[in-house]
């Protein structure tokens, strides 16, 4: 695989979505959860989407229940919760795994391209590490919900942001790619 465009994923309704449909767009790919302390980031994600969608930003939301089972609902229920509670209009995909032997191939690829999180929130990162104690995380593994991958218009992974980095903090990075 040479870019994110090589992958096809299922959306929250179970339909195939070729990521090649997003060619020429700037993508923010995020693993999310509806019952996490970071769930309010959905509001900021929607604000980014409102602000930059017309310029070519797409946000791809991949719910994941691997971190303390904080996304227990079905994919369609997650989509409903996000639309009702946070007014999300961006694409919500089927629930996936991001680590381990059942990790979605897209996430295996993303982690290989950017194995480390960018972010400098020592206290917030410490809290996330404490929350995930007892869970095996190795090397490039996703550490928690709301890890964000920024993809340029050519489908290349530009950056990986730690869960503690809020969507509003990466607005300048997004704007530079638009």
N, CA and C atoms as an extended XYZ file, in Angstrom:
534
Properties=species:S:1:pos:R:3:atomname:S:1:resname:S:1:resid:I:1 pbc="F F F"
N         0.835       -1.174        0.000 N   UNK     1
C         0.000        0.000        0.000 CA  UNK     1
C         0.889        1.250        0.000 C   UNK     1
N         0.534        2.195       -0.836 N   UNK     2
C         1.375        3.382       -0.971 CA  UNK     2
C         0.712        4.662       -0.489 C   UNK     2
N        -0.576        4.628       -0.229 N   UNK     3
C        -1.260        5.795        0.319 CA  UNK     3
C        -2.559        5.336        0.973 C   UNK     3
N        -3.197        6.257        1.677 N   UNK     4
C        -4.481        5.915        2.299 CA  UNK     4
C        -5.534        5.619        1.241 C   UNK     4
N        -5.309        6.093        0.029 N   UNK     5
C        -6.275        5.877       -1.049 CA  UNK     5
C        -6.376        4.415       -1.470 C   UNK     5
N        -5.455        3.586       -1.035 N   UNK     6
C        -5.452        2.174       -1.406 CA  UNK     6
C        -6.409        1.335       -0.559 C   UNK     6
N        -7.048        1.951        0.434 N   UNK     7
C        -7.884        1.200        1.376 CA  UNK     7
C        -9.371        1.415        1.110 C   UNK     7
N       -10.138        0.392        1.423 N   UNK     8
C       -11.596        0.470        1.423 CA  UNK     8
C       -12.054        0.085        2.819 C   UNK     8
N       -12.911        0.906        3.386 N   UNK     9
C       -13.397        0.691        4.742 CA  UNK     9
C       -14.920        0.682        4.728 C   UNK     9
N       -15.505        0.130        5.764 N   UNK    10
C       -16.966        0.109        5.911 CA  UNK    10
C       -17.405        1.335        6.706 C   UNK    10
N       -18.506        1.935        6.252 N   UNK    11
C       -19.043        3.053        7.026 CA  UNK    11
C       -19.948        2.533        8.137 C   UNK    11
N       -20.522        3.428        8.911 N   UNK    12
C       -21.330        3.046       10.075 CA  UNK    12
C       -22.564        2.236        9.687 C   UNK    12
N       -22.953        2.300        8.418 N   UNK    13
C       -24.113        1.530        7.944 CA  UNK    13
C       -23.694        0.222        7.283 C   UNK    13
N       -22.378       -0.047        7.244 N   UNK    14
C       -21.884       -1.296        6.674 CA  UNK    14
C       -21.575       -1.249        5.193 C   UNK    14
N       -21.684       -0.081        4.575 N   UNK    15
C       -21.381        0.055        3.145 CA  UNK    15
C       -19.883        0.280        2.934 C   UNK    15
N       -19.354       -0.274        1.856 N   UNK    16
C       -17.947       -0.064        1.508 CA  UNK    16
C       -17.725        1.381        1.077 C   UNK    16
N       -16.618        1.960        1.558 N   UNK    17
C       -16.212        3.305        1.161 CA  UNK    17
C       -14.756        3.216        0.729 C   UNK    17
N       -14.515        3.465       -0.548 N   UNK    18
C       -13.139        3.496       -1.052 CA  UNK    18
C       -12.527        4.825       -0.635 C   UNK    18
N       -11.412        4.769        0.073 N   UNK    19
C       -10.790        6.023        0.496 CA  UNK    19
C       -10.254        6.800       -0.698 C   UNK    19
N       -10.155        6.149       -1.846 N   UNK    20
C        -9.779        6.868       -3.070 CA  UNK    20
C       -10.842        7.908       -3.434 C   UNK    20
N       -12.048        7.775       -2.885 N   UNK    21
C       -13.081        8.787       -3.094 CA  UNK    21
C       -12.664       10.139       -2.521 C   UNK    21
N       -11.666       10.129       -1.644 N   UNK    22
C       -11.209       11.352       -0.993 CA  UNK    22
C        -9.943       11.924       -1.635 C   UNK    22
N        -9.568       11.421       -2.808 N   UNK    23
C        -8.370       11.946       -3.495 CA  UNK    23
C        -8.488       13.455       -3.656 C   UNK    23
N        -7.374       14.120       -3.388 N   UNK    24
C        -7.333       15.568       -3.521 CA  UNK    24
C        -7.825       16.320       -2.298 C   UNK    24
N        -8.262       15.605       -1.274 N   UNK    25
C        -8.732       16.221       -0.032 CA  UNK    25
C        -7.650       16.121        1.037 C   UNK    25
N        -7.701       17.013        2.004 N   UNK    26
C        -6.895       16.893        3.210 CA  UNK    26
C        -7.749       16.096        4.187 C   UNK    26
N        -7.174       15.052        4.773 N   UNK    27
C        -7.926       14.176        5.667 CA  UNK    27
C        -7.406       14.265        7.093 C   UNK    27
N        -8.316       14.211        8.026 N   UNK    28
C        -7.986       14.030        9.429 CA  UNK    28
C        -8.670       12.732        9.841 C   UNK    28
N        -7.866       11.719       10.117 N   UNK    29
C        -8.374       10.395       10.474 CA  UNK    29
C        -8.222       10.234       11.983 C   UNK    29
N        -9.338        9.918       12.657 N   UNK    30
C        -9.357        9.919       14.121 CA  UNK    30
C       -10.026        8.650       14.634 C   UNK    30
N        -9.398        7.995       15.616 N   UNK    31
C       -10.080        6.900       16.318 CA  UNK    31
C       -10.787        7.506       17.523 C   UNK    31
N       -12.059        7.184       17.672 N   UNK    32
C       -12.888        7.890       18.646 CA  UNK    32
C       -13.613        6.928       19.589 C   UNK    32
N       -14.236        7.509       20.593 N   UNK    33
C       -15.078        6.763       21.527 CA  UNK    33
C       -16.121        7.724       22.079 C   UNK    33
N       -17.296        7.218       22.353 N   UNK    34
C       -18.403        8.048       22.806 CA  UNK    34
C       -18.475        8.218       24.322 C   UNK    34
N       -17.712        7.409       25.066 N   UNK    35
C       -17.791        7.469       26.534 CA  UNK    35
C       -16.423        7.695       27.169 C   UNK    35
N       -15.643        8.522       26.538 N   UNK    36
C       -14.271        8.807       26.953 CA  UNK    36
C       -14.211       10.228       27.496 C   UNK    36
N       -13.264       10.482       28.375 N   UNK    37
C       -13.063       11.844       28.857 CA  UNK    37
C       -12.699       12.814       27.741 C   UNK    37
N       -12.217       12.282       26.613 N   UNK    38
C       -11.849       13.131       25.484 CA  UNK    38
C       -12.983       13.287       24.468 C   UNK    38
N       -14.122       12.655       24.716 N   UNK    39
C       -15.250       12.702       23.783 CA  UNK    39
C       -15.680       14.126       23.427 C   UNK    39
N       -15.558       15.113       24.325 N   UNK    40
C       -15.898       16.486       23.923 CA  UNK    40
C       -15.082       17.002       22.731 C   UNK    40
N       -14.004       16.307       22.371 N   UNK    41
C       -13.258       16.705       21.175 CA  UNK    41
C       -14.121       16.628       19.916 C   UNK    41
N       -15.200       15.860       19.963 N   UNK    42
C       -16.128       15.823       18.824 CA  UNK    42
C       -16.603       17.229       18.462 C   UNK    42
N       -16.857       18.066       19.470 N   UNK    43
C       -17.309       19.438       19.213 CA  UNK    43
C       -16.264       20.202       18.405 C   UNK    43
N       -15.001       20.079       18.796 N   UNK    44
C       -13.933       20.774       18.076 CA  UNK    44
C       -13.711       20.177       16.687 C   UNK    44
N       -13.854       18.866       16.569 N   UNK    45
C       -13.742       18.250       15.246 CA  UNK    45
C       -14.812       18.817       14.313 C   UNK    45
N       -16.033       18.953       14.812 N   UNK    46
C       -17.106       19.500       13.985 CA  UNK    46
C       -16.831       20.959       13.628 C   UNK    46
N       -16.278       21.728       14.566 N   UNK    47
C       -15.927       23.126       14.262 CA  UNK    47
C       -14.887       23.191       13.144 C   UNK    47
N       -13.877       22.316       13.204 N   UNK    48
C       -12.874       22.261       12.125 CA  UNK    48
C       -13.544       21.920       10.797 C   UNK    48
N       -14.439       20.953       10.847 N   UNK    49
C       -15.135       20.529        9.636 CA  UNK    49
C       -15.968       21.681        9.066 C   UNK    49
N       -16.692       22.376        9.929 N   UNK    50
C       -17.495       23.518        9.483 CA  UNK    50
C       -16.610       24.590        8.848 C   UNK    50
N       -15.452       24.815        9.449 N   UNK    51
C       -14.572       25.886        9.003 CA  UNK    51
C       -13.846       25.553        7.708 C   UNK    51
N       -13.444       24.281        7.516 N   UNK    52
C       -12.541       23.951        6.413 CA  UNK    52
C       -13.081       22.978        5.365 C   UNK    52
N       -14.265       22.434        5.550 N   UNK    53
C       -14.784       21.452        4.579 CA  UNK    53
C       -14.878       22.043        3.176 C   UNK    53
N       -15.306       23.278        3.067 N   UNK    54
C       -15.445       23.902        1.749 CA  UNK    54
C       -14.098       24.074        1.054 C   UNK    54
N       -13.012       24.082        1.850 N   UNK    55
C       -11.663       24.212        1.283 CA  UNK    55
C       -11.028       22.852        0.998 C   UNK    55
N       -11.716       21.768        1.367 N   UNK    56
C       -11.198       20.444        1.038 CA  UNK    56
C       -10.832       19.558        2.208 C   UNK    56
N       -11.239       19.886        3.423 N   UNK    57
C       -10.980       19.017        4.578 CA  UNK    57
C       -12.089       17.988        4.714 C   UNK    57
N       -11.694       16.755        4.956 N   UNK    58
C       -12.631       15.697        5.331 CA  UNK    58
C       -12.142       15.075        6.627 C   UNK    58
N       -13.054       14.818        7.543 N   UNK    59
C       -12.728       14.134        8.790 CA  UNK    59
C       -13.322       12.743        8.702 C   UNK    59
N       -12.476       11.740        8.933 N   UNK    60
C       -12.902       10.347        8.893 CA  UNK    60
C       -12.820        9.792       10.314 C   UNK    60
N       -13.971        9.458       10.861 N   UNK    61
C       -14.120        9.044       12.253 CA  UNK    61
C       -14.225        7.522       12.316 C   UNK    61
N       -13.274        6.906       13.024 N   UNK    62
C       -13.257        5.451       13.196 CA  UNK    62
C       -13.442        5.115       14.673 C   UNK    62
N       -14.680        4.831       15.091 N   UNK    63
C       -14.906        4.446       16.482 CA  UNK    63
C       -14.125        3.175       16.831 C   UNK    63
N       -13.677        3.135       18.083 N   UNK    64
C       -12.871        2.005       18.542 CA  UNK    64
C       -13.212        1.723       20.002 C   UNK    64
N       -13.427        0.461       20.315 N   UNK    65
C       -13.806        0.066       21.664 CA  UNK    65
C       -12.642       -0.597       22.417 C   UNK    65
N       -11.410       -0.415       21.939 N   UNK    66
C       -10.255       -1.100       22.526 CA  UNK    66
C        -9.727       -0.457       23.803 C   UNK    66
N       -10.136        0.747       24.099 N   UNK    67
C        -9.571        1.460       25.233 CA  UNK    67
C       -10.618        1.568       26.338 C   UNK    67
N       -10.545        0.626       27.268 N   UNK    68
C       -11.473        0.562       28.411 CA  UNK    68
C       -12.941        0.491       27.962 C   UNK    68
N       -13.173       -0.090       26.788 N   UNK    69
C       -14.532       -0.311       26.263 CA  UNK    69
C       -15.384        0.963       26.329 C   UNK    69
N       -14.818        2.054       25.814 N   UNK    70
C       -15.487        3.349       25.881 CA  UNK    70
C       -16.316        3.673       24.636 C   UNK    70
N       -16.481        2.682       23.761 N   UNK    71
C       -17.367        2.828       22.593 CA  UNK    71
C       -18.175        1.536       22.458 C   UNK    71
N       -19.017        1.239       23.433 N   UNK    72
C       -19.706       -0.056       23.438 CA  UNK    72
C       -20.888       -0.152       22.464 C   UNK    72
N       -21.393        0.991       21.992 N   UNK    73
C       -22.557        0.979       21.115 CA  UNK    73
C       -22.210        0.388       19.751 C   UNK    73
N       -23.245        0.055       18.994 N   UNK    74
C       -23.037       -0.367       17.606 CA  UNK    74
C       -22.589        0.854       16.799 C   UNK    74
N       -22.044        0.609       15.637 N   UNK    75
C       -21.584        1.714       14.785 CA  UNK    75
C       -22.711        2.678       14.443 C   UNK    75
N       -23.882        2.142       14.120 N   UNK    76
C       -25.002        3.031       13.773 CA  UNK    76
C       -25.467        3.829       14.997 C   UNK    76
N       -25.423        3.223       16.177 N   UNK    77
C       -25.781        3.958       17.400 CA  UNK    77
C       -24.762        5.056       17.686 C   UNK    77
N       -23.485        4.766       17.452 N   UNK    78
C       -22.430        5.776       17.644 CA  UNK    78
C       -22.694        6.957       16.714 C   UNK    78
N       -23.006        6.678       15.451 N   UNK    79
C       -23.284        7.745       14.489 CA  UNK    79
C       -24.461        8.597       14.963 C   UNK    79
N       -25.507        7.950       15.474 N   UNK    80
C       -26.672        8.687       15.976 CA  UNK    80
C       -26.308        9.569       17.161 C   UNK    80
N       -25.563        9.011       18.113 N   UNK    81
C       -25.152        9.767       19.297 CA  UNK    81
C       -24.349       10.994       18.877 C   UNK    81
N       -23.408       10.805       17.965 N   UNK    82
C       -22.541       11.907       17.543 CA  UNK    82
C       -23.324       12.988       16.806 C   UNK    82
N       -24.264       12.579       15.982 N   UNK    83
C       -25.063       13.553       15.247 CA  UNK    83
C       -26.011       14.306       16.180 C   UNK    83
N       -26.617       13.589       17.128 N   UNK    84
C       -27.574       14.225       18.032 CA  UNK    84
C       -26.879       15.092       19.094 C   UNK    84
N       -25.819       14.562       19.697 N   UNK    85
C       -25.179       15.249       20.819 CA  UNK    85
C       -24.182       16.326       20.374 C   UNK    85
N       -23.450       16.049       19.277 N   UNK    86
C       -22.383       16.965       18.858 CA  UNK    86
C       -22.635       17.602       17.497 C   UNK    86
N       -23.718       17.231       16.838 N   UNK    87
C       -24.039       17.804       15.535 CA  UNK    87
C       -23.060       17.440       14.432 C   UNK    87
N       -22.426       16.276       14.556 N   UNK    88
C       -21.412       15.901       13.568 CA  UNK    88
C       -22.031       15.691       12.192 C   UNK    88
N       -21.281       16.150       11.184 N   UNK    89
C       -21.699       15.992        9.794 CA  UNK    89
C       -20.643       15.241        8.987 C   UNK    89
N       -19.496       14.978        9.591 N   UNK    90
C       -18.433       14.264        8.887 CA  UNK    90
C       -18.697       12.767        8.926 C   UNK    90
N       -17.942       12.031        8.116 N   UNK    91
C       -18.172       10.601        7.902 CA  UNK    91
C       -17.763        9.783        9.130 C   UNK    91
N       -18.709        8.955        9.602 N   UNK    92
C       -18.431        8.031       10.697 CA  UNK    92
C       -18.416        6.626       10.104 C   UNK    92
N       -17.354        5.920       10.395 N   UNK    93
C       -17.144        4.586        9.842 CA  UNK    93
C       -17.540        3.512       10.844 C   UNK    93
N       -17.441        2.273       10.399 N   UNK    94
C       -17.710        1.118       11.241 CA  UNK    94
C       -16.667        1.044       12.344 C   UNK    94
N       -17.061        0.550       13.476 N   UNK    95
C       -16.153        0.383       14.607 CA  UNK    95
C       -15.028       -0.576       14.208 C   UNK    95
N       -13.795       -0.224       14.581 N   UNK    96
C       -12.626       -1.029       14.220 CA  UNK    96
C       -11.729       -1.225       15.428 C   UNK    96
N       -10.721       -2.071       15.245 N   UNK    97
C        -9.614       -2.168       16.193 CA  UNK    97
C        -8.428       -1.456       15.563 C   UNK    97
N        -7.653       -0.793       16.394 N   UNK    98
C        -6.504       -0.032       15.898 CA  UNK    98
C        -5.169       -0.644       16.301 C   UNK    98
N        -5.190       -1.575       17.237 N   UNK    99
C        -3.980       -2.249       17.714 CA  UNK    99
C        -4.202       -3.755       17.701 C   UNK    99
N        -3.104       -4.495       17.782 N   UNK   100
C        -3.184       -5.939       17.937 CA  UNK   100
C        -3.398       -6.688       16.633 C   UNK   100
N        -3.610       -7.993       16.752 N   UNK   101
C        -3.693       -8.843       15.563 CA  UNK   101
C        -4.914       -8.566       14.687 C   UNK   101
N        -5.946       -7.941       15.255 N   UNK   102
C        -7.143       -7.628       14.476 CA  UNK   102
C        -7.221       -6.158       14.069 C   UNK   102
N        -6.089       -5.457       14.156 N   UNK   103
C        -6.076       -4.043       13.775 CA  UNK   103
C        -6.453       -3.901       12.303 C   UNK   103
N        -7.268       -2.896       12.026 N   UNK   104
C        -7.665       -2.602       10.651 CA  UNK   104
C        -6.406       -2.317        9.823 C   UNK   104
N        -6.315       -2.871        8.620 N   UNK   105
C        -5.140       -2.626        7.771 CA  UNK   105
C        -4.830       -1.141        7.578 C   UNK   105
N        -5.855       -0.298        7.517 N   UNK   106
C        -5.608        1.143        7.402 CA  UNK   106
C        -4.771        1.629        8.571 C   UNK   106
N        -5.109        1.184        9.782 N   UNK   107
C        -4.369        1.641       10.961 CA  UNK   107
C        -2.978        1.018       11.047 C   UNK   107
N        -2.808       -0.177       10.556 N   UNK   108
C        -1.463       -0.758       10.472 CA  UNK   108
C        -0.606        0.144        9.582 C   UNK   108
N        -1.166        0.561        8.463 N   UNK   109
C        -0.466        1.441        7.529 CA  UNK   109
C        -0.171        2.802        8.174 C   UNK   109
N        -1.175        3.423        8.778 N   UNK   110
C        -0.982        4.742        9.381 CA  UNK   110
C         0.116        4.714       10.438 C   UNK   110
N         0.094        3.696       11.286 N   UNK   111
C         1.102        3.589       12.356 CA  UNK   111
C         2.495        3.356       11.793 C   UNK   111
N         2.590        2.637       10.692 N   UNK   112
C         3.896        2.405       10.061 CA  UNK   112
C         4.449        3.712        9.485 C   UNK   112
N         3.559        4.558        8.980 N   UNK   113
C         3.995        5.825        8.388 CA  UNK   113
C         4.420        6.837        9.450 C   UNK   113
N         3.692        6.886       10.543 N   UNK   114
C         3.982        7.821       11.641 CA  UNK   114
C         3.863        7.057       12.955 C   UNK   114
N         4.963        6.441       13.401 N   UNK   115
C         4.892        5.586       14.590 CA  UNK   115
C         4.820        6.313       15.934 C   UNK   115
N         5.044        7.629       15.932 N   UNK   116
C         5.049        8.346       17.212 CA  UNK   116
C         4.087        9.518       17.201 C   UNK   116
N         3.505        9.778       18.366 N   UNK   117
C         2.595       10.904       18.534 CA  UNK   117
C         3.373       12.206       18.631 C   UNK   117
N         2.799       13.256       18.048 N   UNK   118
C         3.314       14.604       18.237 CA  UNK   118
C         2.409       15.275       19.254 C   UNK   118
N         3.019       15.967       20.179 N   UNK   119
C         2.244       16.668       21.202 CA  UNK   119
C         3.103       16.905       22.406 C   UNK   119
N         2.826       17.970       23.106 N   UNK   120
C         3.648       18.322       24.255 CA  UNK   120
C         2.752       18.729       25.412 C   UNK   120
N         1.915       17.794       25.835 N   UNK   121
C         1.019       18.033       26.947 CA  UNK   121
C         1.359       17.020       28.035 C   UNK   121
N         2.407       17.292       28.756 N   UNK   122
C         2.955       16.329       29.701 CA  UNK   122
C         1.906       15.836       30.690 C   UNK   122
N         1.145       16.729       31.288 N   UNK   123
C         0.166       16.326       32.296 CA  UNK   123
C        -0.954       15.499       31.673 C   UNK   123
N        -1.511       15.993       30.562 N   UNK   124
C        -2.594       15.255       29.903 CA  UNK   124
C        -2.100       13.879       29.432 C   UNK   124
N        -0.888       13.838       28.877 N   UNK   125
C        -0.348       12.563       28.400 CA  UNK   125
C        -0.139       11.594       29.566 C   UNK   125
N         0.278       12.106       30.713 N   UNK   126
C         0.448       11.272       31.895 CA  UNK   126
C        -0.894       10.676       32.319 C   UNK   126
N        -1.948       11.483       32.304 N   UNK   127
C        -3.276       10.980       32.654 CA  UNK   127
C        -3.716        9.870       31.700 C   UNK   127
N        -3.435       10.037       30.429 N   UNK   128
C        -3.796        9.010       29.442 CA  UNK   128
C        -3.012        7.734       29.712 C   UNK   128
N        -1.719        7.870       30.016 N   UNK   129
C        -0.906        6.681       30.331 CA  UNK   129
C        -1.444        5.976       31.574 C   UNK   129
N        -1.845        6.754       32.577 N   UNK   130
C        -2.402        6.150       33.793 CA  UNK   130
C        -3.711        5.425       33.485 C   UNK   130
N        -4.544        6.015       32.648 N   UNK   131
C        -5.820        5.392       32.291 CA  UNK   131
C        -5.620        4.075       31.549 C   UNK   131
N        -4.534        3.982       30.802 N   UNK   132
C        -4.311        2.779       29.998 CA  UNK   132
C        -3.403        1.762       30.689 C   UNK   132
N        -3.095        1.974       31.956 N   UNK   133
C        -2.232        1.023       32.668 CA  UNK   133
C        -2.844       -0.369       32.633 C   UNK   133
N        -2.007       -1.339       32.480 N   UNK   134
C        -2.458       -2.717       32.426 CA  UNK   134
C        -2.799       -3.176       31.017 C   UNK   134
N        -2.818       -2.255       30.067 N   UNK   135
C        -3.066       -2.616       28.675 CA  UNK   135
C        -1.727       -2.613       27.949 C   UNK   135
N        -1.467       -3.644       27.203 N   UNK   136
C        -0.201       -3.731       26.482 CA  UNK   136
C        -0.188       -2.782       25.301 C   UNK   136
N         0.718       -1.837       25.319 N   UNK   137
C         0.933       -0.920       24.208 CA  UNK   137
C         2.398       -1.041       23.838 C   UNK   137
N         2.660       -1.263       22.575 N   UNK   138
C         4.033       -1.427       22.125 CA  UNK   138
C         4.341       -0.467       20.997 C   UNK   138
N         5.565        0.039       20.980 N   UNK   139
C         6.070        0.819       19.864 CA  UNK   139
C         5.083        1.813       19.293 C   UNK   139
N         4.625        1.547       18.072 N   UNK   140
C         3.773        2.498       17.361 CA  UNK   140
C         2.296        2.363       17.700 C   UNK   140
N         1.933        1.502       18.641 N   UNK   141
C         0.527        1.319       18.982 CA  UNK   141
C        -0.155        2.649       19.282 C   UNK   141
N        -1.430        2.708       18.946 N   UNK   142
C        -2.253        3.848       19.325 CA  UNK   142
C        -2.386        3.789       20.841 C   UNK   142
N        -2.149        4.925       21.495 N   UNK   143
C        -2.128        4.950       22.959 CA  UNK   143
C        -3.513        5.099       23.574 C   UNK   143
N        -4.444        5.774       22.853 N   UNK   144
C        -5.754        6.047       23.437 CA  UNK   144
C        -6.678        6.575       22.357 C   UNK   144
N        -7.926        6.806       22.753 N   UNK   145
C        -8.916        7.397       21.852 CA  UNK   145
C        -8.462        8.792       21.411 C   UNK   145
N        -8.891        9.184       20.240 N   UNK   146
C        -8.668       10.512       19.679 CA  UNK   146
C        -7.220       10.780       19.284 C   UNK   146
N        -6.514        9.732       18.862 N   UNK   147
C        -5.252        9.930       18.152 CA  UNK   147
C        -5.643       10.397       16.756 C   UNK   147
N        -4.918       11.389       16.240 N   UNK   148
C        -5.305       12.005       14.967 CA  UNK   148
C        -4.175       11.890       13.950 C   UNK   148
N        -4.513       11.449       12.742 N   UNK   149
C        -3.556       11.380       11.638 CA  UNK   149
C        -3.963       12.417       10.600 C   UNK   149
N        -3.012       13.265       10.218 N   UNK   150
C        -3.252       14.289        9.205 CA  UNK   150
C        -2.653       13.820        7.885 C   UNK   150
N        -3.482       13.826        6.845 N   UNK   151
C        -3.118       13.300        5.524 CA  UNK   151
C        -3.191       14.443        4.518 C   UNK   151
N        -2.158       14.567        3.661 N   UNK   152
C        -2.189       15.636        2.664 CA  UNK   152
C        -3.029       15.246        1.449 C   UNK   152
N        -3.127       16.134        0.491 N   UNK   153
C        -3.975       15.929       -0.690 CA  UNK   153
C        -3.489       14.796       -1.592 C   UNK   153
N        -2.243       14.333       -1.365 N   UNK   154
C        -1.697       13.219       -2.147 CA  UNK   154
C        -1.864       11.878       -1.434 C   UNK   154
N        -2.542       11.882       -0.299 N   UNK   155
C        -2.768       10.643        0.439 CA  UNK   155
C        -1.606       10.229        1.320 C   UNK   155
N        -0.676       11.154        1.567 N   UNK   156
C         0.495       10.851        2.394 CA  UNK   156
C         0.247       11.273        3.839 C   UNK   156
N         0.697       10.440        4.778 N   UNK   157
C         0.554       10.753        6.195 CA  UNK   157
C         1.583       11.812        6.559 C   UNK   157
N         1.102       12.966        6.976 N   UNK   158
C         1.965       14.105        7.292 CA  UNK   158
C         2.327       14.137        8.764 C   UNK   158
N         1.343       13.843        9.628 N   UNK   159
C         1.595       13.927       11.064 CA  UNK   159
C         0.626       13.043       11.828 C   UNK   159
N         1.043       12.691       13.022 N   UNK   160
C         0.227       11.931       13.978 CA  UNK   160
C         0.221       12.720       15.273 C   UNK   160
N        -0.978       13.046       15.748 N   UNK   161
C        -1.113       13.861       16.946 CA  UNK   161
C        -1.629       13.025       18.108 C   UNK   161
N        -1.033       13.247       19.274 N   UNK   162
C        -1.427       12.550       20.502 CA  UNK   162
C        -2.879       12.855       20.835 C   UNK   162
N        -3.543       11.953       21.559 N   UNK   163
C        -4.926       12.199       21.976 CA  UNK   163
C        -5.092       13.507       22.741 C   UNK   163
N        -4.071       13.912       23.482 N   UNK   164
C        -4.147       15.133       24.284 CA  UNK   164
C        -4.103       16.401       23.445 C   UNK   164
N        -3.702       16.298       22.188 N   UNK   165
C        -3.682       17.455       21.304 CA  UNK   165
C        -5.112       17.647       20.787 C   UNK   165
N        -5.682       18.789       21.093 N   UNK   166
C        -7.064       19.034       20.699 CA  UNK   166
C        -7.154       19.381       19.216 C   UNK   166
N        -8.296       19.138       18.614 N   UNK   167
C        -8.458       19.493       17.203 CA  UNK   167
C        -8.141       20.961       16.909 C   UNK   167
N        -8.537       21.869       17.790 N   UNK   168
C        -8.268       23.291       17.531 CA  UNK   168
C        -6.768       23.589       17.504 C   UNK   168
N        -5.980       22.790       18.206 N   UNK   169
C        -4.529       23.003       18.229 CA  UNK   169
C        -3.852       22.615       16.911 C   UNK   169
N        -4.553       21.865       16.066 N   UNK   170
C        -3.937       21.462       14.803 CA  UNK   170
C        -4.553       22.198       13.609 C   UNK   170
N        -5.352       23.215       13.897 N   UNK   171
C        -5.986       23.988       12.818 CA  UNK   171
C        -4.951       24.601       11.882 C   UNK   171
N        -3.848       25.120       12.425 N   UNK   172
C        -2.810       25.720       11.572 CA  UNK   172
C        -2.168       24.667       10.664 C   UNK   172
N        -1.967       23.453       11.184 N   UNK   173
C        -1.400       22.368       10.383 CA  UNK   173
C        -2.338       22.012        9.229 C   UNK   173
N        -3.619       21.990        9.524 N   UNK   174
C        -4.630       21.685        8.496 CA  UNK   174
C        -4.644       22.798        7.461 C   UNK   174
N        -4.696       24.024        7.933 N   UNK   175
C        -4.768       25.175        7.032 CA  UNK   175
C        -3.555       25.215        6.096 C   UNK   175
N        -2.387       24.835        6.590 N   UNK   176
C        -1.183       24.835        5.752 CA  UNK   176
C        -1.289       23.843        4.591 C   UNK   176
N        -2.086       22.777        4.767 N   UNK   177
C        -2.234       21.775        3.708 CA  UNK   177
C        -3.381       22.081        2.738 C   UNK   177
N        -4.256       22.988        3.125 N   UNK   178
C        -5.428       23.282        2.276 CA  UNK   178
C        -5.110       24.186        1.108 C   UNK   178
